[in-house]
């Protein structure tokens, strides 16, 4: 059975920035090592980790709140 790792991080980094690239590689490595990914469901680090995992065909889950729509 696959385990799931949850990653939360800043939503500020954009594609091409060092933090984004690192987080994307983290997602790939976690996927290669048989983990599913759960994130905060927003951009930045959370998007990068999901993107990396998806590139390896791994299931990703985004968990967010409706709080921001107040």
Secondary structure as the mmCIF struct_conf table of DSSP 4:
data_model
#
loop_
_struct_conf.conf_type_id
_struct_conf.id
_struct_conf.beg_label_comp_id
_struct_conf.beg_label_asym_id
_struct_conf.beg_label_seq_id
_struct_conf.end_label_comp_id
_struct_conf.end_label_asym_id
_struct_conf.end_label_seq_id
STRN STRN1 UNK A 3 UNK A 7
BEND BEND1 UNK A 11 UNK A 11
TURN_TY1_P TURN_TY1_P1 UNK A 15 UNK A 16
BEND BEND2 UNK A 17 UNK A 17
HELX_RH_AL_P HELX_RH_AL_P1 UNK A 18 UNK A 32
TURN_TY1_P TURN_TY1_P2 UNK A 33 UNK A 34
STRN STRN2 UNK A 35 UNK A 39
BEND BEND3 UNK A 41 UNK A 43
TURN_TY1_P TURN_TY1_P3 UNK A 44 UNK A 44
HELX_RH_AL_P HELX_RH_AL_P2 UNK A 45 UNK A 54
TURN_TY1_P TURN_TY1_P4 UNK A 55 UNK A 57
STRN STRN3 UNK A 60 UNK A 62
HELX_RH_3T_P HELX_RH_3T_P1 UNK A 66 UNK A 69
#
